Amino acid sequence: MILTDLILILMAGALLSWIVGKWSPVGARIISLLALAVDLILTLTLLNVPVPSGTQWIVNWKAEWIPALGISLHLATDGISVLLLLLTFFIGIISVVISWKEIQKKVGFFHFNLLMALAGVTGVFLSLDLFLFYFFWELMLIPMYFMIGIWGSGEKTKAVYKFFIFTQIGSFLMLVSILTLYFIHGSQTGVYTFDVIQLTGTKAAASTMFLIMSGFLAAFFVKLPIVPLHNWLPDTYTAAPTAGTLLLAALLSKTAAYGLIRFIFPLFPAAAHAFAPAGMILGIVAIFYGAKLAYAQTDLKRLIAYSSISHMGFILLGVFAFNQIAYQGVVIQMLAHGITIAALFILAAVLSQRLQTRDLNQMGGLWEKAPMMGGIGLAFAMASLGLPGLGNFIAEFFILLGTFQAHTVMAVIAVFGLLASAIYTLRMLQRIFFGKLKTELRFKDLTVRDGFVFASLLILIVWMGVYPRSFLNISAPAVKKTLSVHQDQMSETAYNSVTTFSFSNQIFETKNLR
């Protein structure tokens, strides 16, 4: 029951925070911290649980929920989801800490929404029933709507509407695909179920499977996000409160990457292989388009937001390489990006609070005034551009190496994305910390609270870069099993070394990337 406990603790903490927050804002904050700390400790205990032979699941628990409709409470965790759960609860704790001074109104309701959003993320990482997965996928949306709409800034109304519309359209298309797969499997086997393991191997015409997969891709590409479905991101990231931005950038985008690995490839092996070249091209486009727009920004928060699009492009590239090296890189990239982007957005919030602006044109020469802040900015900027010795370098190296084995040209093109990342990142550093001091400024360097937050994030990103094996060993069995299931499905559908896939009068020819 430990998996259900992880979700229920967050939900109970959310309700208790809301109630207590009416009388004691500090009490609401403490309850949130305790709930997240307990979940973090419980998840750490899963690392000591041996994986049973012949399976990838550390814990696999299932109970009937609505048996007449084939809906079950099927929760499971493997090495990939355990690492993402650890990231979720760690970022959750950081979000509460950095909101301690920032959020002063309706504190209880804020922490209710924060914990409910994290409960949705947790459920997404644990669900092996598509109905349950969709429930938690939607659960993430509503609390984020309130967090942006109530505690956001700037053009928050416009931003929250864009966020809601984009994500709801994607979610609706995914729901249609889930129901279609449900009825196809039921008509073939007589068993109507939403269980992912039972749905794996469902057969249908190639064009039908491609259409069903497209509904899932729409939802995942919006949340990741991938060009051209990214339009909601810069406005939303900019308008959201700092904690909301952390959840969006560090966690919600990872649920989409997780969905690609967990559902797309086992359920739609042939269609996924057919789409692989297009998926890689979309990844390349995201890398360079995000970098170009990041370079053009003068608003620090928008610059970091566009840089996230660029880094998500590497994830998409690795996902469609279909080999173990690239998948290991994708897992590390999800973790490293979550840590790095969180640190950069917190730095943007600290600078904005001190300077009362996010405009790069009004910054400059801040290293002299705040050397500790400058050192932290330099460290995480180097992590973002992939400096060796830090986690992002390991992730991007593995992704590019795995992609090189699958598609050499794509890998070579993507390498230049690292150069593009260095250009906008170094420009950001130059505009903020170096050059001439624009105005006379008097403000404190990092506070004790800021130092604690940045130090914890820095330790993790260095740990990942210096000793990546500790993370790779956890995810390796799950990655290997996921690829073997995918390859088994490919073999069952007699998918040969060269496949021609016809859909809407288009012919997709792709290599077997196994």
Residue pairs with C-beta under 8 A, 6 or more apart in sequence:
1 61
2 42
2 45
2 46
2 59
3 59
3 61
3 75
3 76
3 77
3 126
4 61
4 73
4 75
5 42
6 39
6 42
6 43
6 85
6 122
6 126
7 119
7 122
7 123
7 126
9 35
9 38
9 39
9 42
10 35
10 36
10 39
10 115
10 116
10 118
10 119
10 122
11 115
11 116
11 119
12 35
13 31
13 32
13 34
13 35
13 36
13 115
14 35
14 111
14 112
14 113
14 114
14 115
14 116
14 119
15 112
16 31
17 28
17 29
17 31
17 32
17 35
17 108
17 111
17 112
17 115
18 28
18 108
18 109
18 111
18 112
19 108
20 27
20 28
20 31
20 108
21 27
21 28
21 106
21 107
21 108
21 109
21 110
21 111
21 112
22 108
25 104
25 107
25 108
28 107
28 108
28 110
28 111
29 96
29 99
29 100
29 107
29 111
31 111
32 92
32 96
32 111
32 114
32 115
33 93
33 96
33 97
35 115
36 89
36 92
36 93
36 96
36 115
36 118
37 89
37 93
39 85
39 89
39 92
39 122
40 86
40 89
40 90
40 93
43 82
43 85
43 86
43 89
44 86
46 58
46 59
46 77
46 82
47 82
47 474
49 58
49 59
51 57
51 58
51 78
51 79
51 477
55 481
56 78
56 79
56 477
56 478
56 480
56 481
56 482
57 76
57 77
57 78
58 77
58 78
58 79
58 82
59 75
59 76
59 77
60 76
60 128
61 73
61 74
61 75
61 76
62 72
62 73
62 74
62 75
62 128
62 195
63 72
63 73
64 72
64 73
65 71
65 72
65 73
65 129
65 132
69 131
69 192
69 194
70 182
70 186
70 191
70 192
70 193
70 194
70 195
71 129
71 131
71 132
71 194
72 129
72 132
72 193
72 194
72 195
73 129
73 132
74 127
74 128
74 129
74 132
74 195
74 196
74 197
75 126
75 127
75 128
75 132
76 126
76 128
77 85
77 125
77 126
78 477
78 478
78 481
79 474
79 475
79 476
79 477
79 478
79 479
80 258
80 261
80 262
80 331
80 475
80 478
80 479
80 482
81 125
81 126
81 258
81 478
82 474
83 331
83 335
83 471
83 474
83 475
84 125
84 254
84 258
84 334
84 335
85 122
85 125
85 126
87 250
87 251
87 254
87 334
87 335
87 338
87 339
88 118
88 121
88 122
88 125
88 251
89 118
90 456
90 460
91 246
91 247
91 250
91 251
91 338
91 342
92 114
92 115
92 118
94 246
94 342
94 346
94 453
94 456
94 457
95 114
95 242
95 243
95 246
95 247
96 111
96 114
96 243
97 449
97 452
97 453
98 242
98 243
98 246
98 346
98 349
98 449
98 453
99 110
99 114
99 241
99 242
99 243
100 449
101 449
102 241
102 242
102 243
102 349
102 353
103 110
103 151
103 241
103 243
105 151
106 150
106 151
109 146
109 150
110 147
110 150
110 151
112 143
113 143
113 144
113 146
113 147
114 143
114 147
114 243
114 247
116 139
116 142
116 143
117 139
117 140
117 143
117 144
117 147
117 247
118 247
118 251
119 136
119 139
120 136
120 137
120 138
120 139
120 140
120 141
120 143
121 136
121 140
121 247
121 251
121 252
121 255
122 136
123 132
123 133
123 135
123 136
123 139
124 133
124 136
124 137
124 140
124 255
124 258
124 259
125 255
125 258
127 133
127 136
128 195
128 196
128 197
129 194
129 195
129 196
130 178
130 181
130 182
130 194
130 195
130 196
130 199
130 263
131 178
131 194
132 194
133 196
133 263
134 171
134 174
134 175
134 178
137 171
137 174
137 219
137 255
138 171
140 252
140 255
141 164
141 167
141 168
141 171
144 163
144 240
144 244
144 247
144 248
144 252
145 160
145 163
145 164
147 240
147 241
147 243
147 244
147 247
148 156
148 159
148 160
148 163
148 236
148 239
148 240
148 241
148 244
149 156
149 157
149 160
151 241
151 244
152 159
152 160
152 239
152 240
152 241
152 244
153 239
153 241
154 238
154 239
155 235
155 239
156 239
156 240
158 235
158 239
159 232
159 235
159 236
159 238
159 239
159 240
160 236
160 239
162 231
162 232
162 235
162 236
163 232
163 235
163 236
165 232
166 222
166 225
166 229
166 231
166 232
167 219
167 222
167 223
167 232
169 218
169 222
170 218
170 219
170 220
170 221
170 222
170 223
170 229
171 219
173 214
173 215
173 218
173 219
174 215
174 216
174 218
174 219
175 215
176 215
177 211
177 212
177 213
177 214
177 215
177 216
178 194
178 215
180 211
180 212
180 215
181 199
181 202
181 212
181 267
182 192
182 193
182 194
182 199
183 192
184 202
184 204
184 208
184 212
185 191
185 192
185 193
185 198
185 199
185 202
186 192
186 193
188 202
188 203
191 198
193 199
196 262
196 263
196 266
196 267
199 267
200 266
200 267
200 485
200 489
201 489
201 492
202 267
203 493
204 212
206 270
206 271
206 274
206 501
206 502
206 503
207 502
207 503
207 504
209 268
209 270
209 271
210 268
210 271
210 274
210 275
210 501
210 503
211 503
212 268
212 271
213 264
213 267
213 268
213 271
213 272
213 275
216 259
216 263
216 264
216 267
216 268
217 264
217 275
218 229
219 256
219 259
220 256
220 257
220 259
220 260
220 264
221 229
221 256
221 282
222 229
222 232
222 256
223 252
223 253
223 255
223 256
224 253
224 256
224 257
224 312
224 315
224 316
225 232
225 233
225 253
225 256
225 309
225 312
226 282
226 283
226 286
226 309
226 312
226 313
226 316
227 282
227 285
227 286
227 289
227 290
227 309
230 286
230 290
230 309
233 305
233 308
233 309
234 293
234 302
234 305
234 306
236 248
237 245
237 248
237 249
237 301
237 302
237 304
237 305
237 308
237 345
238 299
238 301
238 302
238 305
240 248
242 345
242 346
242 349
245 301
245 345
246 342
246 345
246 346
249 305
249 308
249 338
249 341
249 342
249 345
250 337
250 338
250 339
250 341
250 342
251 338
253 308
253 312
254 334
254 338
257 312
257 315
257 319
257 330
257 334
258 334
260 316
260 319
261 319
261 327
261 330
261 482
262 482
264 272
265 272
265 322
265 482
265 486
266 482
266 485
266 486
266 489
269 486
269 489
269 490
269 493
269 495
270 490
270 493
270 495
270 499
270 501
271 501
272 320
272 486
273 322
273 490
273 495
273 499
273 510
273 512
273 513
274 499
274 501
274 503
274 508
274 510
275 320
275 508
276 320
276 322
276 510
276 513
277 407
277 508
277 510
278 508
279 316
279 319
279 320
280 316
280 317
280 320
280 321
280 403
280 407
280 410
281 410
282 313
282 316
283 313
283 314
283 315
283 316
283 317
283 318
283 319
283 320
283 414
284 313
284 317
284 410
284 413
284 414
284 417
285 313
286 309
286 310
286 312
286 313
286 316
287 310
287 313
287 314
287 317
287 414
287 417
287 420
288 310
288 313
288 416
288 417
288 420
289 309
289 310
290 306
290 307
290 308
290 309
290 310
290 311
290 312
290 313
291 306
291 307
291 310
291 417
291 420
291 421
291 423
291 424
292 420
293 306
293 309
294 303
294 304
294 306
294 307
294 310
294 424
295 420
295 423
295 424
295 427
297 303
297 306
297 360
298 359
298 360
298 361
299 358
299 359
299 360
300 348
300 351
300 352
300 358
300 359
300 360
300 363
300 428
300 432
301 345
301 348
301 352
301 358
303 360
303 424
303 428
304 341
304 344
304 345
304 348
307 341
307 344
307 384
307 421
307 424
307 425
308 337
308 341
310 417
310 420
310 421
311 333
311 337
311 341
311 384
311 392
311 421
312 337
313 414
313 417
314 333
314 395
314 396
314 399
314 414
314 417
315 330
315 333
315 334
315 337
315 399
317 326
317 399
317 403
317 410
317 414
318 326
318 327
318 329
318 330
318 333
318 398
318 399
318 402
318 403
319 326
319 327
319 330
320 406
320 513
321 327
321 399
321 402
321 403
321 405
321 406
321 407
321 513
322 406
322 483
322 486
322 513
322 514
323 402
323 405
323 406
323 483
323 513
323 514
324 402
324 476
324 479
324 480
324 483
325 398
325 401
325 402
325 405
326 398
326 399
326 401
326 402
326 403
326 405
326 406
327 402
327 479
327 482
327 483
328 398
328 402
328 472
328 475
328 476
328 479
329 394
329 395
329 396
329 397
329 398
329 399
329 400
329 401
329 402
330 395
330 399
331 471
331 475
331 479
332 391
332 394
332 395
332 398
332 464
332 468
332 471
332 472
333 392
333 395
333 396
333 399
335 391
335 395
335 464
335 471
336 383
336 390
336 391
336 392
336 394
336 395
336 461
336 464
337 392
337 395
339 391
339 457
339 460
339 461
339 464
340 380
340 383
340 384
340 391
340 392
340 461
341 384
342 457
343 376
343 380
343 383
343 454
343 457
343 458
343 461
344 380
344 381
344 384
346 450
346 453
346 454
346 457
347 373
347 376
347 377
347 380
347 454
348 358
350 373
350 446
350 450
351 358
351 363
351 366
351 373
351 432
352 358
354 370
354 441
354 443
354 444
355 362
355 363
355 441
355 443
357 363
360 428
360 431
360 432
361 431
362 438
362 439
363 431
363 432
363 438
364 431
364 432
364 433
364 434
364 435
364 436
364 437
364 438
365 433
365 434
365 435
365 436
365 437
365 438
366 373
366 374
366 432
366 433
366 437
366 441
367 374
367 433
367 434
368 437
369 437
369 441
369 443
369 445
370 443
370 445
370 446
371 445
372 445
372 446
372 451
373 445
373 446
374 433
376 446
376 454
376 458
377 429
377 432
377 433
378 429
378 433
379 458
380 457
380 458
380 461
381 425
381 426
381 428
381 429
382 390
383 390
383 391
383 392
383 461
383 465
384 392
384 421
384 425
385 392
385 418
385 421
385 422
385 425
385 426
386 392
386 393
386 396
386 397
386 418
386 421
386 422
387 393
388 465
389 462
389 465
389 466
390 461
390 462
390 464
390 465
391 460
391 461
391 462
391 463
391 464
391 465
391 468
392 461
392 465
393 465
394 464
394 465
394 468
396 418
399 414
400 411
400 414
400 415
401 411
403 410
403 411
403 414
404 411
404 412
406 511
406 513
407 511
407 513
446 454
463 470
464 471
483 514
487 514
490 512
490 514
495 512
496 512
497 511
497 512
498 509
498 510
498 511
498 512
499 509
499 510
499 512
500 507
500 508
500 509
501 507
501 508
501 509
501 510
